[in-house]
């Protein structure tokens, strides 16, 4: 209450200043009053939001702000995340919730752009019930929200957020990412490619035209050049995110005649690209790498031999996943509810919610069973080691997660009506990541061809061999 | 790079064909009604959604796949028959003779309504149906595999230009439209039902927009947001060609298509801005567009 009072007094002072300088000259007196009251309300909400929530009794529900794309082309990636969140929250609640408190989620559509997402974040953070934000899918959203999370002191867990720039300064207190980042994700493809196709000479790249696409190209190229210096990049294309037509780009890639085409297109863009490139023979003229290819395996008929992965360890059919009854149960429940098996964005979201639940439990264990504050939750996440549906995520000192990387090639089997991933490798999370605080690109440039020799080889990740 | 000349030219033509379909309806409506229809892009995407839905239905019922070609055409007719008269009578006619600002505000409002309506009806996930593309197969030209459907699109674009010119110059409806465009009041005074001409012209514009979306469907995905992108590109083409000029739209589509393809081949980072750089260059030299003029109005 004291904060409300202070904020109202502060707002009244501001409004006096406003009157003094006649800033509201165009407004009639009644509207002026509305402005003053609105400002007071906004400041009150702001001050409450920035106030650390004290240790308290258990709330009636645990609110989560979940940020994902529920509309637009990116929804092809975002909706599987939302579906997984719905399912996982139901499963958590069926087992008694978190510490006996049921979980509820408020979904925010990232397609509305950074300004809208920031406003929604502030609104949700203003409600003390929402102690944790699961944000977000897009790297751009994550970069926009990170300073707000630190300012409002709200634990914010990136369920996707691939960009390595997110936690690069190592100073974050409230932002966590229990996933891989772009550095291990794309080095993994370079190593796998050189193991599988050591005589590769020319590479073409087609990535989306924003940070994720450009970062991935930089990392993949730097890793290739470090591990095989004679490789030449013969074309680099960055079509606009959400582009529906890739026919010209496909012609350009074909005329460059590369040994390898690398792409981290995703969502509907990836589906469009695959559907348009397949009949035009791109998959037969070049070895294609689709970094997010697993997301379209059940929707688009990908030919055999395309290098695909899951940007982490979230492959629902991996040997580790198959050996975990919880994962099998989750995959079947997902299939029965949404009509298809979970893709890796679904697994990333499910794993993130498991991570959040583990943080609550650890925090309550540490403070004697009391309901934790936001600060206590953030403390519980630091350095944590959590068993997920598909492996183990370990949080480093810079709040970045160490997650294994699975890469393989598409393969048709009689067991499924769609291609699966075969000839798999699983790289240890820490083997492809520089130390916290180290410049990733500088670290990659120090890699030597010998670096890859000590790593597992394609086909080494099989059931019962880990 | 020499081995890329033929693909570059073919890609320019294929790209220009798609761009032309997006722009020609806009320019036709402007030439007759003097209304800049900001909702034109939404009508393009609605055409795409309806065509994709019908083609998906045909595929799901395992009907003759060649029916999908008929479906593309009839989807555009269906959209034009429903939305053309409805929009013209309920909204657009109130903007005749009003300032451009009012026209743009009203059609922009319509654009927002149609965009939300699409989300409501067709959902937020992208739709894709490529059976017409698959049925026609591929051809290898200049060492690059092209879809025969892309070549069909170029032929269709030429057909539309010729067809529109024949319609306007050699049919009674065309002569009535020309009379209304030349002098609306005089046309009314000699007994031409201008309201009917406006409905027909606007519906023809909607048909061309919907046809563009429908024909693009087999090679492109349809997703929310497509309408806005199409609208911006259509405006650029209309501005380059000269607002209201059908042949201007065709030439401008070639320029924009070539600029975009050239950028992808040579300077990929300029891909998105290339059409607008071309527009800027043309408007600096000819502020009323290649085929436009200050006073005369032609179609």
Interface residues (C-beta under 8 A of the other chain):
Chain A: X70 X71 X72 X73 X75 X76 X79 X209 X235 X236 X237 X238 X239 X240 X242 X244 X245 X247 X248 X249 X251 X252 X254 X255 X268 X271 X272 X275 X276 X279 X280 X281
Chain B: X3 X4 X7 X8 X10 X11 X14 X15 X18 X119 X124 X125 X126 X128 X130 X133 X134 X138 X143 X144 X145 X146 X147 X150 X216 X219 X220 X221 X222 X223 X224 X225 X226 X229 X260 X261 X264 X265 X268 X269 X271 X272
